[in-house]
Amino acid sequence: MGEAATAAGTPSRRQAGGAGWLGVAAVGSLVRRAEIAAYWLAAAPLLARLPARIAYRAACWRGDWVFRCWPQKRSEVVRNLRQVLGAELSPQGAEYVARDVFRSSSCQVIDMMRLRGRARSLGKLVEIRGREHLDAALAEGKGAILCSAHLGSYVSAFSLLQASGLPLTTIGRWWWNYRPGETSGVRRFWDLVFARRVLRHRQRPNIEPWPGRVHVAVQAAAALRDNETVLICSDAAPLAEDQARTIEVPFLGRPARLLPGVVSLARLTGAPVLMAFVHRLPDYRHQVLEISPPVPMDGETAAVFGRCVAAIDAAVRSNPAEWDFWFESDDLASLGMISATVPERRAIPWCGVSRSPAPQRGDR
C-alpha cells in the first residue's frame, strides 16, 4: 500500500495559465484514473498469470511509462526525496530512485494478483528469513507483534505468513475510508480490487484505529490472547486528532512525530515486538521478508519506540525507492519531514498499494 497523489498543491488559474490549462489537467487526470482501473481490473490479473520474469518486466515498463507521462508526480517524488535525503542523493541519484519508486509500486500490484488461491504463486518468489524468531515468540503463548513500515510489497509479503498457517491480523486504516470527500465509487473500487484480496489472507477483519475509540486495544489484545500475530506499520502519518499522542523521534535525519502504539500494546499484553521488513531484489520479481529477534523492552516508552524507529530508518535508507511516502507530500508533512503544503484532492492512488491499511496508508 494506485495513484498515490496528484500534484502537491492545486495551482491557481494564474499559475496554471488559465482555464485551458485546467481543462487539460482534468483530462489528464481522467486518463490516469482510467489507466489505473484498467491495470488493476484487467492488465495486472492477466500479467500475474504469465511467467514471473515476463510479468514483472511488464510492470516495470508500465512504471517507466507513468514516470515519463506524469511529470507533476515525478517532480513531486524527486522533490520529496531531495528534501528528506538531500545529503545522501545527488540530483541524478534522486531521478534514478524516483524512477524506481514508480517501478516498485507497479510491481506491487502484480504481487497482489499473485495472492490468488493459497498464494503459492507469490510464495515461490519471497524468501522469509527469521521465521524461527516468530515461531519462538509464539511458542511463549502470548502472541507476537510485528512492527513494520510502508516499505515494499509488505501487504502481500505478510499475507504469506497467514497462508503458511500463522494467523495474522493488521491494525490500520483503509485509506479510502478516512480520506475526506472520497466517493462511494472509489470506496467500492478499492474494496473490490484491494481489500477483498487482502482479507482472504487475514485471520480477522482489519482493526481500524479511529480517534477516540478504545476498541482497538481490546480487539488486538483478543488476537494476541489467542496466540496470533498482530501487524502494525509504525511509520504511518498520524491524523490531526492523533497528534497529541505522538512522540518525537529521530527519523531519516530529522525529528518526526509518530504514534508509539506498538510499544503500548506490547506492554499492555506482554507480547514481544519483532521488526519485520520486506525488500525487492534487483530483478524486481524476487523479494526477501526479514523478521528480527524481539526488540528489548527495557526503558521508557520513548526509548523502546526509538529502537523500533531506528530499525525502520535503517530499512528505508537501505531501500529508499520502496518507501510509500515519497508519493505523499501531505503525509510527509504530517510526519514533520517536510514543510506543510495544501494537498490537492485525490481520487485514487496511482498504484493503490501505498494507501493500503495504514497500519496502513493497509497492513498503502
N, C-alpha and C positions, 0 to 999 in steps of 0.2 A: 505494500500500500504504500490510462485516462489523462485528460488534460489537466495537469497539476495546477495550472493557474493561467490567467491571461496576463496582460502587461501589468507591471507593478502598480501603476496608477492610471486612472481614466483621464486621457488628455482632454483639455478644453477644446472648444471649437477653434479658438485662435491658434493653439498649439498644433491642432490636428490639421489645420489648413481648411477648415470649413466643413459644411455638411457632406460634401462629396467624399472627403476622407472617411467620415464616419460611416457612410454607406458602404464603402469598400471594406472597412473594418468589420462591419456587420456581416457582409457576405463571406469574408474570410473566416469569421467565427462559425458561421453555419456550415461551411465546408469542413472545418476541423471537426465539428461535432459529428457530422455525417461520417467522416472517415473513422473517427473513434468508434462509433456504433458499428460500422461495417467490420472493423478489425476485431472487436470483441464478439460480435454475433456470428460472423461468417469466416473471415480470413484466419484468425488465430485458431479456432476449433479445427479447421482443415489442416493448417500447418502443423498443429500438435500431433497429428496422426502420421506425419511423414517421419523419416529418419531424423534423429535429433540434429545431426550435422546440417541438414538442409533447413529444418525448422528454425533453428537459432540464427543461421546465416541470414535467412529471410527477415527475421525480426530485427537484426542489426541493420539491414538495408532500410527497413521501414524507419528505424530510429534515425539513421543518417538523413533520410528524406525529410522527416519532420524537423530535424536540426537545421537543414538548409531552408526549408519553406516557412519556418515560423521565426522570423528574425527578432520579433519583440521578446518572445520567450527565451530564445537563445541569448539575447543580450542580458536579460534579467538573470539567467543562471550564471553567466560569466561574471556579471557584476556582483552577485551574491558570493561566488567563490572568491573573487578578488577582495571583497570587503572582509570576509572571515578568515581566509587563508592567504591573504596577500603576501605575507612574508615568506610563504612556502611555495608560491606559484608565480611563474613568470606570466606575462600576458599570453604568450603562446601556449604555455602549460595550462592555463585556465581554459583556453579554447579547446584543447585536447580533452581535458577532463569533462568539460561541458558536453562534448560530443558523446563521450562515454556514458554520461548521465542519461541521455536520450536512448542510447542503445540498451542500457541496463533496464530501463523502465519498459521498453518494448519487449524485451526478453521475459520480463516478469509475467506478462500476460500469457505467454506460451507455457511458463511454469504452471500457472493456474489451470490452464486447459489440460495439462498432463496429470492433474489430480483425479481424472475420471477413474471410475471403478475403485480399486483399492490403492490407487496412486502408485502402482508399480512402475508405470512409465516414467514418472519423475524420480522415483526412488532409485532407479538404476544410475541416475546422474548425480545424486547427492551423497557424499560421504559424511557420515556422522562420527565425529571424534569426541571422546569424553563421555560417551554414553554410560560408561561404568560409573562416572561420578553421579549421574542422575539415578541410576539403579541403586547405588549405595545410599543415597539420600532417601529414596522411597522405602528402602529396607528398614529405616528407622520408624516408619509408620505415621509420620506427621505430615506427609505430603511434601511437595517441593515447589519453590517459586523460581521461575526462570525470569531473570531480568535481562531485557534485550533493548534494541533500538530499531528505529525505522530504517533499517540498513539492509540492502539487498532484497532478495526474494524471501523475506522472513515469514510472510503469511503462508506461502506454500511449503517452505522447508519445515516449519514447525508442524504443519499438517502431517508430515511423515511420522512424527512421534506418535500421534493418535492412530495413524494407520498401522503402526507396528505394535499396537497394543498398550500404549501408555496413555491413559485418559488425560486430555488436555482441555483447559478452559481459558479463555482470554478475557482480560479486563481492558476495556477501552470503548470509545465511542465510534460508531459507524459515522464517517464524516458527513454523509448526506442527511443524517438525522439531526445534526446540530448546527449546520451552516444556515444562517438566516436567509429566508427567501427562496429556498430550494423548492422546486415544483414537485407535484406528486409524480409526474412523468419521470423526472430524474431519479427520484427515490425508487420507483418501480424498476427502472432500468438497472440500477446498481444492486438492488435486492436480487434481481434475476441473474445478472452475469457475475456478480461477486459474492454477495452474502450466501446465496444458496450453495455455491461450491465450497465455501469455507466451512459452513456449519455442518456439512456432511462429515467433516474431519475434526469435529469438536465434541467433547463429551457433553457439554451443557451450552445453552444459548450464551451469546456474548454478554458479559456483565458490563453495562454502560454506566460509568460513574458521573451521573448528573449532579451538579452542585446542590447542596442542601439535603441530599438523600443519604441515609445511613445504611441502606440495604446492601451496598457494595461489599463492605467488610463482612456482613453476615453471609452473603452468598459465597464469597471467596473462602471464608472460614469453613463453610459446609463442604466445599470441594476438597479442601486440604484435610479436613477431618476424615474424609473418605479415602485418604491417601492418594489423591490425584495431584496433577501438576497444574499450576496456575501461571500464566504468562503475562508479564507487564512490560511494555516499552517505556522506559523511564525518561526518554528524551522528548516525550510528547509536549507540544506547546500548550501551556495552561489556558483555559478560558479566563475571561476577565473576572468572573466570580471566584475563580480559584487562586487568584494572585496572592491573597493574604496567607495562603497555606504553603506557598513556595519557599524554597531555601535557595540562597545564592551560593553557587558552587563554581569553581573554575572549570571551564569547558571550551575547548578549542581556542585557548589563549585569551579568554575574556570571561568576566563573571556572567553567569546565566541563571535565570530563575526557573527552577524545576520542582516538581512535586515529589517528595520523598515517600510516596505511598508504599513502595516495595519494602522499605525498612519498617514502616509502621505495621504493615500486615505481618511481616516475619516476627516481630516482637509480640504481636497480639496472639499469634498462633503457635509460635515455636518452630515453624517450618524453616528450613535452610534456604538461603538465596544462592542461586548459581547463575553466573553470567553465561549468556549464550548468543552467539552471533553467526551469521551466515555470510559467505562471500563467494563471488563468482570467479572462476578461473579464467585465464586469458582466452580460452577457446569459446567462452560465453555460455556453453551448454553445461559444463560440469561445475558443481558447487561443493563447498565444504561447510558443514554446520559444526561449530566447535562449542562444547559445553565445558565450563570450568569447574574446579572443585568449589565447595561452598565458600562464600565470602566471609571473612572474620567479622563477627558481630559485636566485638568489644568496642566500647567508647560511646560517645553521644550519637544521636541520630545523624547530625550533620557530618560527623566523621565517617560513620559507616556508609552513608549515602555518597559521600565524597569518593570512597573506594569504588562504588558502582559506577559513578560518573566518569572516574578516571579510566575505567575499562572501556566505557562507551567512547570516550575521547580517543583512546588508542585504536579502537576498531574503525572509527570514522577516518582518522588520519591514514590508516593503512589502506583503506579502500574508499577514498573520498567520493568517487563517482557514484557510489551505491547508496549514498545517504539521501533520503527522500526530500529533505527540507530545502535543498537548493532551488527547487521549483517554487517555493512558497515564501515570498518576501514578508508577507504579513506574519507568518508563523515564526520566521527568524526574528522579527521584531518583537513578537510576544515572548520569545526566549531571552530577549535582551542582547541578541547577537549583532543586530544592525539597527539603524535608526528607523523609527516607525514611518510607514507610508500609508497612503489611502488605497486599500486594495480595490480592484475592480471586481464587480460581481461575476462569479464564475459558475457556469452551468455544469460542466463535467470535466474532471481532470484528464489530461491527455493520455495518461496510462491507466489511471484508476486504482492501481495498487497503492500508490503513495498515500491515498486517503482511506485506507482500509481501517479496521478498528484501530483507533489510535490508542492502543494500549499504552489502535491506532488508533492520526490522520489517520483496523482493523486488525491487531493480533498482537497504510496508506489511511 
